[in-house]
Amino acid sequence: MSVPDVAKGVLVEATPSFLSEITNDIDVELTPASAYTITPTNDSTKAVLLAYPSGVYTVARTVRGSGVHQLDAHLKRIVEGCRGVEFNRGAAGETHKHAMGEPAEIATAMQPFRDPLLGARLVRSAMGVALREWRQASLSRHDVEAKIAVLVTYDKLEKRARLICHVDALFPPASQPVGVMVDGPPRQNAAVKDTQWIRDRTHLERHLSSEISEVVLYDAVAGTLYEGLTTNLCVLTSDPIGGHAYLASAPAGTVLEGTMLRLVHQVCGEMGLEVRRECLAVETRGSWKAAFLTSVAKPVVEVGLMRFADGSREWVLETGDEVVREIRRRVREHLTKLETRGK
């Protein structure tokens, strides 16, 4: 089935019959398109994710038009996410981590996605079908980078697991530098990329405007910064004793680590630039050289303005740092090497 040119994206979902018949020997290369329902859509990734019960998701990007950047990392995120939550639904539809225990029918339905090999194969299959259908809709898309969102959830009303994949064009990052608002506590469960977070952060998105491109989460009591709503935050700063520069990002386990953050850390290693996982304390602002955001859509975007929602601070940050420019250049270089496997 081809997607009409009028639709910006394509939505693919595994059919109930396909999911009920899957086995460990599924061949993702031979899975027919008939195993999925394929629907043209103009809905955004966010709208699609919010149209289903809360579940585990990931958002990936293509590189050079076909391969998926750090594919293994995205597959692992889905599988480990499904293993890390119990798909019971509260009044608001949230997923619970280690709740009262899943009913047997839920555990059975979700088991394929918790299996490291089978879960990864299922997600790869859906991604491949969705990307192929989206490309085939228009010749103009063959050289366009795509954004691929995958959601795995349990539908209590339909009493079944659901595997959804949405593909549309990856828009270029915003012009640099950008402004950010500092507000809101850090997320409660940073280990799992759960669509409940998209619902929880709605009140913070009121800050977004032509001047403010992102909201950075903040522990007001500790005075520490964590991550953006959809990005990771990195700060180039200097050691208070030795004076040498290093890159700081929030400690592992306190933020949802994106695949681009991993790539940034990788290129820092190539450059001989130390990376420290430490709390980004506002009191260390005087030693900052630069700050930037990183994500699938924004590989390296410098922060020029940091405004606190409580009105206590507003910082104009220096931009154009040579080290940050080199990090950006190397990240772009890696993205052109068609790295389709995770590190």
C-alpha positions in Angstrom: 0.0 0.0 0.0 1.4 3.4 -0.9 0.9 6.6 1.1 -0.7 9.5 -0.9 1.5 12.5 -1.4 -1.0 14.6 0.6 0.0 12.9 3.8 3.1 14.1 5.6 3.7 10.8 7.5 2.8 7.2 7.7 1.4 5.2 10.7 2.1 1.5 10.9 0.6 -0.9 13.5 1.1 -4.6 13.8 -2.1 -6.5 13.4 -3.6 -8.4 16.3 -3.3 -11.7 14.3 0.4 -11.1 13.6 1.2 -10.4 17.2 -0.8 -13.5 18.4 1.2 -15.8 16.0 4.7 -14.6 16.5 7.5 -17.0 17.4 11.2 -16.6 18.3 12.2 -17.6 14.7 10.4 -14.6 13.1 12.4 -13.3 10.1 12.2 -9.6 10.1 13.4 -9.5 6.5 10.5 -11.6 5.3 7.7 -10.1 7.4 5.0 -9.1 4.9 3.4 -5.7 4.8 0.1 -7.5 5.4 1.2 -8.1 9.0 0.6 -4.3 9.5 -2.1 -1.8 9.0 -0.7 1.2 7.1 -2.3 4.5 7.4 -1.4 7.9 5.8 -1.4 10.7 8.5 -0.8 14.3 8.9 -0.6 14.0 12.7 2.6 14.9 14.5 4.7 12.4 16.4 3.4 13.8 19.6 -0.2 13.5 18.6 0.3 9.9 17.5 2.0 8.9 20.7 -0.8 10.5 22.8 -3.5 8.8 20.9 -2.7 5.4 22.5 -2.5 4.2 26.2 0.8 5.2 27.9 3.7 2.9 27.0 7.4 2.6 26.2 8.6 4.5 23.2 11.7 5.7 21.4 12.4 8.2 18.6 15.1 7.6 16.1 16.5 9.2 13.0 17.9 8.0 9.7 21.3 8.9 8.4 22.0 9.4 4.7 18.4 8.5 4.0 18.2 4.8 4.9 20.1 3.5 8.0 18.8 4.2 11.5 21.4 5.9 13.7 22.3 3.7 16.7 19.6 1.2 15.8 20.7 -1.3 18.5 20.4 1.4 21.2 16.8 2.1 20.2 15.9 -1.5 20.1 17.4 -2.0 23.5 15.6 1.0 24.9 12.2 -0.6 23.9 13.0 -4.0 25.3 14.5 -2.8 28.6 11.7 -0.3 28.9 9.1 -3.0 28.6 11.0 -5.1 31.1 11.2 -2.1 33.5 7.5 -1.3 33.8 4.3 -3.2 34.6 1.6 -2.3 32.2 -1.1 -1.7 34.7 -3.3 1.3 34.2 -4.3 3.8 36.8 -7.0 6.3 36.6 -4.9 8.6 34.3 -3.6 5.6 32.2 -0.1 5.8 33.5 2.3 2.9 33.5 3.5 1.8 36.9 7.0 0.5 37.8 6.8 -2.5 40.1 3.1 -2.0 40.8 0.8 -4.6 42.3 1.8 -7.1 39.7 0.5 -7.6 36.2 -2.5 -9.8 35.5 -1.5 -12.9 33.6 -3.1 -11.8 30.4 -1.1 -8.6 30.4 2.2 -10.4 31.2 1.5 -12.9 28.4 0.7 -10.2 25.8 3.8 -8.2 26.7 6.2 -11.1 26.9 7.4 -11.0 23.3 8.5 -7.4 23.7 10.5 -8.2 26.9 12.5 -10.9 25.1 15.8 -9.4 24.0 15.9 -11.1 20.6 12.2 -11.3 19.7 11.4 -7.8 21.0 14.2 -6.3 18.9 13.1 -8.2 15.8 9.5 -7.1 16.1 10.5 -3.4 16.5 13.0 -3.7 13.6 10.3 -5.2 11.4 7.8 -2.4 12.2 10.5 0.3 11.6 11.5 -1.2 8.3 7.9 -1.4 7.0 7.0 2.1 8.1 10.2 3.6 6.6 9.8 1.8 3.3 6.1 2.8 3.0 7.0 6.5 3.8 9.8 6.5 1.2 7.8 4.9 -1.5 5.1 7.6 -1.2 7.2 10.2 -3.0 10.4 10.2 -4.9 11.3 13.5 -3.1 11.6 11.7 0.2 14.4 9.4 -0.9 17.0 12.0 0.1 15.2 13.4 3.2 16.1 12.3 6.7 13.2 10.7 8.6 12.1 10.7 12.2 10.9 7.3 13.4 8.9 6.9 16.5 8.1 3.5 18.0 5.5 2.8 20.7 4.9 -0.5 22.6 1.9 -0.5 24.9 -0.9 -2.6 26.3 -4.5 -1.6 25.5 -6.7 -2.4 28.4 -9.9 -1.8 26.5 -8.9 -4.1 23.6 -7.0 -6.4 25.9 -4.0 -6.7 23.7 -0.4 -5.5 23.1 0.1 -2.8 20.5 3.1 -2.0 18.4 3.0 1.3 16.6 5.5 3.0 14.3 5.2 6.6 13.0 7.5 8.1 10.3 7.7 11.6 9.0 10.3 14.1 7.9 13.1 15.1 10.4 13.0 18.9 10.4 16.4 20.7 10.7 17.3 22.0 14.1 16.3 25.5 15.1 18.6 28.4 14.4 21.3 28.9 17.0 21.7 29.9 19.7 18.4 29.1 21.5 16.8 30.3 24.7 15.6 27.9 27.5 13.4 28.3 30.5 14.3 26.6 33.8 11.4 25.2 35.6 9.9 22.0 37.0 11.4 19.1 39.0 13.3 16.3 37.4 11.3 13.4 36.0 10.4 10.6 38.5 11.4 7.6 36.3 14.3 8.6 34.1 15.2 5.0 33.3 12.2 4.4 31.0 11.0 6.5 28.0 7.3 6.4 28.8 4.7 8.4 26.9 3.1 9.3 30.3 6.0 11.8 30.5 4.6 13.5 27.3 1.3 14.0 29.3 3.0 15.0 32.5 5.1 17.8 30.9 2.2 19.6 29.2 2.1 22.3 31.9 5.8 23.1 31.3 5.3 23.5 27.5 3.4 26.7 28.1 6.9 28.4 28.3 7.7 27.5 24.7 7.7 30.4 22.3 9.7 32.0 19.5 12.2 33.0 22.2 12.2 29.9 24.3 12.8 26.6 22.5 13.2 24.2 25.5 12.4 23.9 29.2 15.2 22.6 31.4 14.2 20.6 34.5 15.5 22.0 37.8 15.7 20.9 41.5 15.1 24.2 43.2 16.1 22.9 46.6 19.4 21.4 45.5 20.0 24.1 42.9 20.8 21.6 40.1 19.9 21.4 36.5 19.1 18.1 34.8 17.7 17.8 31.2 15.3 19.3 28.7 11.8 18.0 28.0 13.1 16.3 24.9 16.8 17.0 25.0 19.9 16.4 27.2 21.8 19.4 28.6 25.6 19.6 28.4 27.8 22.3 29.9 31.4 23.0 28.9 33.0 24.2 32.1 36.4 24.2 33.9 37.8 22.4 36.8 37.9 24.6 39.9 41.3 23.3 40.9 43.2 22.4 37.8 41.5 24.9 35.5 41.2 22.5 32.6 38.0 22.3 30.5 35.6 19.3 30.7 32.1 18.5 29.6 29.5 18.0 32.3 26.1 16.3 32.0 23.7 15.1 34.7 24.6 11.8 36.4 23.5 8.6 34.8 20.2 7.4 36.2 18.9 11.0 36.9 18.0 11.8 33.2 16.8 9.9 30.2 20.0 9.4 28.2 19.4 10.0 24.5 21.4 8.3 21.7 22.8 11.7 20.7 24.2 12.3 24.2 26.1 9.0 23.9 27.5 10.2 20.6 28.5 13.5 22.1 30.3 11.6 24.9 32.0 9.4 22.3 33.3 12.4 20.2 34.6 14.0 23.4 36.6 10.9 24.0 38.0 11.2 20.5 39.0 14.8 21.2 40.6 14.0 24.6 38.0 16.1 26.4 37.1 14.7 29.8 33.4 14.0 30.4 32.0 14.1 33.9 28.6 12.9 35.0 27.8 15.4 37.7 24.9 17.6 38.9 24.9 20.9 37.0 24.8 23.2 40.0 23.7 26.8 39.3 26.4 28.0 41.8 29.1 26.9 39.3 27.8 29.3 36.6 30.9 31.4 36.9 33.1 28.6 35.5 30.8 27.8 32.5 32.3 28.3 29.1 29.2 27.2 27.1 26.1 25.2 27.2 24.2 23.2 24.6 21.3 20.8 24.0 21.4 17.5 22.2 18.7 15.2 20.8 17.7 13.4 17.7 16.3 16.6 16.2 18.9 18.9 17.7 22.3 17.1 17.6 24.2 20.1 19.1 22.4 23.4 19.6 24.0 26.1 21.7 22.1 27.8 24.5 22.4 31.6 24.5 19.7 32.5 27.1 18.8 30.7 30.3 15.8 32.2 32.1 14.4 30.9 35.4 10.7 30.7 35.6 10.6 31.9 39.2 12.3 35.2 38.1 15.4 34.6 40.2 17.9 34.5 37.4 18.4 35.3 33.7 21.7 34.4 32.1 23.0 35.4 28.7 25.5 32.7 27.9 28.6 32.9 25.6 28.2 31.1 22.3 30.6 30.2 19.5 33.1 28.4 21.7 35.7 26.6 19.5 35.4 23.3 21.5 31.6 23.2 21.1 32.0 23.9 17.4 34.4 21.0 17.1 32.0 18.7 19.0 29.2 19.7 16.6 31.5 19.1 13.6 32.4 15.7 14.7 28.9 14.7 15.6 27.8 15.7 12.1 30.7 13.7 10.7 29.6 10.6 12.5 26.0 11.1 11.3 27.2 11.0 7.7 29.0 7.7 8.3 25.8 5.7 8.3 26.2 4.3 11.8 23.2 2.0 11.8 24.3 -0.1 14.8 24.3 1.0 18.5 27.4 1.4 20.5 
